[in-house]
Amino acid sequence: MAMANTSPLARRMPLVAGYVRWMDRLSRSAAYLAAVMFIAGVAAICHMVFVRYVLGMSTSWQTEFTIFSVTGAMLMGSPYVLMTGGHVAITLLPDMVGGIGQRIMQWIASLFGLVFCAALTYGSWVYGAEAWHGQWTTGTVWNPPLWPALVPVALGATLLTLQYVAEMLRGGE
């Protein structure tokens, strides 16, 4: 059953099929974590509304926490979206071409996506390391260290890059 979702290349090469299955499981796990991060952001906003408008007190951390958690959730959930084909795509031209032309166009688009995500991965890990070593903070009233907010971004970009590789190995179905 698991092999039905893989390309002929992956069926001939068990290591490739294993990588694709492993990435699919990892992407699903990251999606669950993304859901928790998104819910945490929503809970922080609800807390902020209650504290501000019901208790009449000021808030200091909720907006920034929500920005960090929802941004992290977006990137942590992106590998799952790629895996399930849930992203927005304009397929008019590839659908018109069909056949081998369609596969070539999908491969080229995937290659561009892979290169972009690999650059994003590299840049986000470098930025996170700089934030860690430089002990950067956000500079706000709350002023937490910046690196914990950057870890989900770097991790999500890494998983998205690895999922692109899995999708290219999976091939067009």
C-alpha positions as CSV (number, residue, x, y, z in Angstrom):
1,M,0.0,0.0,0.0
2,A,2.8,2.5,0.9
3,M,4.6,1.7,-2.4
4,A,1.5,2.6,-4.5
5,N,2.2,6.3,-3.7
6,T,5.8,6.2,-5.0
7,S,7.4,6.5,-8.4
8,P,8.6,3.5,-10.4
9,L,12.2,4.7,-9.6
10,A,11.4,4.5,-5.9
11,R,9.9,1.0,-6.2
12,R,13.1,-0.2,-7.8
13,M,15.2,1.5,-5.2
14,P,14.1,0.7,-1.6
15,L,16.3,3.4,-0.1
16,V,14.6,6.1,-2.2
17,A,11.2,4.7,-1.2
18,G,12.2,4.6,2.4
19,Y,13.4,8.3,2.3
20,V,10.0,9.3,0.7
21,R,8.0,7.5,3.4
22,W,10.3,8.9,6.1
23,M,9.8,12.5,4.8
24,D,6.1,12.0,4.6
25,R,5.9,10.9,8.2
26,L,8.2,13.8,9.2
27,S,6.0,16.3,7.3
28,R,2.9,15.0,9.0
29,S,4.5,15.3,12.4
30,A,5.6,18.9,11.6
31,A,2.0,19.7,10.6
32,Y,0.8,18.6,14.0
33,L,3.4,20.8,15.6
34,A,2.4,23.6,13.4
35,A,-1.2,23.2,14.5
36,V,-0.2,23.4,18.1
37,M,1.9,26.6,17.4
38,F,-1.0,28.2,15.6
39,I,-3.4,27.3,18.5
40,A,-0.9,28.8,20.9
41,G,-0.9,32.0,18.9
42,V,-4.7,32.2,18.8
43,A,-4.7,31.6,22.6
44,A,-2.3,34.4,23.1
45,I,-4.5,36.8,21.2
46,C,-7.5,35.7,23.2
47,H,-5.6,36.3,26.3
48,M,-4.5,39.8,25.1
49,V,-8.1,40.7,24.3
50,F,-9.3,39.6,27.7
51,V,-6.5,41.4,29.6
52,R,-6.9,44.6,27.6
53,Y,-10.6,45.0,27.2
54,V,-12.0,43.1,30.1
55,L,-9.4,43.8,32.8
56,G,-8.3,47.1,31.3
57,M,-4.6,46.3,31.7
58,S,-1.8,46.7,29.2
59,T,-0.2,43.8,27.5
60,S,3.5,43.2,26.7
61,W,4.1,39.8,25.1
62,Q,1.0,38.6,23.3
63,T,1.4,40.3,19.9
64,E,5.1,39.4,19.6
65,F,4.5,35.8,20.7
66,T,1.6,35.5,18.2
67,I,3.8,36.8,15.4
68,F,6.5,34.3,16.2
69,S,4.2,31.3,16.7
70,V,2.1,31.8,13.6
71,T,5.1,32.5,11.4
72,G,6.8,29.4,12.8
73,A,3.5,27.4,12.2
74,M,3.4,28.6,8.6
75,L,6.8,27.3,7.8
76,M,6.5,24.1,9.9
77,G,3.3,23.2,8.1
78,S,4.6,24.0,4.6
79,P,6.2,20.5,4.0
80,Y,2.8,18.9,4.6
81,V,1.1,21.3,2.3
82,L,3.7,20.5,-0.4
83,M,3.3,16.7,0.2
84,T,-0.5,16.9,-0.1
85,G,-0.6,19.3,-3.0
86,G,-2.5,21.8,-0.9
87,H,-0.6,24.8,-2.3
88,V,-2.1,27.2,-4.8
89,A,-0.9,26.5,-8.3
90,I,-1.8,27.8,-11.7
91,T,-1.7,24.7,-13.9
92,L,-3.3,26.0,-17.1
93,L,-0.2,25.7,-19.3
94,P,1.1,22.3,-17.9
95,D,-2.4,20.9,-18.2
96,M,-2.6,22.1,-21.9
97,V,0.8,20.6,-22.7
98,G,0.2,17.3,-21.0
99,G,2.5,14.2,-21.1
100,I,6.2,14.6,-21.1
101,G,6.0,18.4,-21.5
102,Q,3.9,18.6,-18.3
103,R,6.4,16.4,-16.4
104,I,9.3,18.6,-17.6
105,M,7.5,21.8,-16.5
106,Q,6.8,20.2,-13.1
107,W,10.4,19.1,-12.7
108,I,11.7,22.6,-13.6
109,A,9.2,24.2,-11.2
110,S,10.2,21.8,-8.5
111,L,13.9,22.5,-9.1
112,F,13.3,26.2,-8.7
113,G,11.4,25.6,-5.5
114,L,14.1,23.3,-4.2
115,V,16.8,25.9,-4.9
116,F,14.8,28.7,-3.3
117,C,14.1,26.6,-0.2
118,A,17.7,25.5,0.1
119,A,18.8,29.2,0.0
120,L,16.1,30.0,2.6
121,T,17.3,27.1,4.7
122,Y,20.9,28.2,4.6
123,G,20.0,31.8,5.3
124,S,17.7,31.1,8.2
125,W,20.2,28.8,10.0
126,V,22.9,31.4,9.5
127,Y,20.6,34.1,10.9
128,G,19.6,31.9,13.8
129,A,23.2,31.2,14.6
130,E,24.0,34.9,14.5
131,A,21.1,35.6,16.9
132,W,22.3,32.9,19.2
133,H,26.0,33.9,19.3
134,G,25.2,37.6,19.4
135,Q,22.6,37.1,22.1
136,W,20.2,39.2,20.1
137,T,16.9,40.2,21.6
138,T,13.8,41.6,19.9
139,G,14.2,45.1,21.4
140,T,10.6,45.3,22.5
141,V,9.0,45.8,25.9
142,W,9.0,42.0,26.4
143,N,12.5,41.7,24.9
144,P,12.9,37.9,24.6
145,P,15.9,36.4,22.9
146,L,15.4,36.2,19.2
147,W,16.9,32.8,18.4
148,P,13.9,30.7,19.8
149,A,11.6,32.4,17.3
150,L,14.0,31.7,14.5
151,V,14.4,27.9,15.1
152,P,10.9,27.0,13.7
153,V,11.6,29.1,10.7
154,A,14.9,27.4,10.0
155,L,13.6,23.9,10.8
156,G,10.5,24.5,8.7
157,A,12.6,25.7,5.8
158,T,14.8,22.6,6.2
159,L,11.9,20.2,6.2
160,L,10.4,22.0,3.2
161,T,13.7,21.6,1.3
162,L,13.8,17.9,2.2
163,Q,10.2,17.4,1.2
164,Y,10.9,19.0,-2.2
165,V,13.6,16.3,-2.7
166,A,11.1,13.6,-1.7
167,E,8.5,15.0,-4.1
168,M,11.0,15.0,-6.9
169,L,12.0,11.4,-6.1
170,R,8.4,10.5,-5.9
171,G,7.9,11.7,-9.4
172,G,4.7,12.8,-11.2
173,E,1.8,10.5,-10.6
